[in-house]
């Protein structure tokens, strides 16, 4: 089951369970759409994969299956991330 992490790992923007702005990679690294489209160039800084829109958990199930409360913050170092971006930004995520 998805954790529905509450904030963008890079900028800390709130991403509640019903957010349309949450993006995740296949490992559930969670970022906001602005960071994914901007500084990350659709390249996950943790695994190199691409991002997809995070599904929204139906409101009727959020009490039984709540989102995680802990915030995971790992702001991206643009200098260290530049090599990964250069390698993968123009490669389709399915071919990385």
C-alpha positions in Angstrom: 0.0 0.0 0.0 1.3 3.5 -0.9 2.5 5.5 2.1 1.2 8.8 0.7 4.2 10.7 2.0 3.1 14.2 3.3 5.8 16.5 1.8 8.0 17.0 -1.3 11.4 15.5 -0.4 13.1 18.5 -2.1 11.3 21.7 -1.2 9.0 20.5 1.7 5.8 21.5 0.0 2.8 19.9 1.7 1.3 17.0 -0.3 -1.8 15.8 1.5 -3.4 12.4 0.5 -5.7 14.1 -2.0 -3.0 16.3 -3.7 -3.0 16.5 -7.5 0.6 17.8 -7.3 2.3 14.7 -5.8 4.6 12.7 -8.0 6.2 9.4 -7.2 8.8 7.1 -8.7 8.6 3.3 -8.5 10.2 3.4 -5.0 7.7 6.0 -3.8 10.2 8.8 -3.6 7.8 11.7 -3.4 8.2 15.2 -5.0 5.8 18.0 -6.0 5.0 18.6 -9.7 7.0 21.9 -9.7 10.2 20.2 -8.6 9.7 17.2 -10.9 9.1 19.4 -13.9 11.7 22.0 -12.9 15.0 21.2 -11.2 14.6 17.4 -11.4 13.7 17.2 -15.1 11.7 14.1 -14.4 14.7 12.2 -13.0 14.5 10.8 -9.5 17.6 11.9 -7.6 17.5 8.7 -5.5 17.1 6.0 -8.2 17.3 7.7 -11.6 13.8 6.6 -12.6 10.9 8.8 -13.8 7.9 10.1 -12.0 4.1 9.5 -12.3 1.2 11.2 -10.7 0.5 9.7 -7.3 -2.9 8.1 -7.0 -5.4 9.7 -4.6 -6.7 7.4 -1.8 -10.5 7.6 -1.6 -11.5 9.8 1.3 -13.7 6.9 2.8 -10.6 4.8 3.2 -8.2 7.4 4.6 -9.2 6.7 8.2 -8.7 3.0 8.0 -5.6 3.4 5.8 -4.0 6.7 6.8 -1.1 8.4 5.1 2.2 8.3 6.9 2.9 11.2 9.2 6.7 11.3 9.1 8.3 13.8 6.8 11.2 12.6 4.6 13.3 15.5 3.4 16.3 15.0 1.2 16.8 18.3 -0.6 18.7 17.8 -3.9 22.2 19.1 -4.2 22.1 20.6 -7.8 25.9 20.1 -8.3 25.8 16.4 -7.3 22.6 15.9 -9.3 23.9 17.5 -12.5 25.6 14.4 -13.7 22.5 12.2 -13.2 20.3 14.8 -14.9 22.7 15.1 -17.9 22.7 11.3 -18.3 18.9 10.7 -18.0 16.9 13.9 -18.7 16.5 13.1 -22.4 16.1 9.4 -22.0 12.6 7.9 -21.6 12.2 6.6 -18.1 11.3 3.1 -19.5 14.7 3.0 -21.2 17.0 4.2 -18.4 
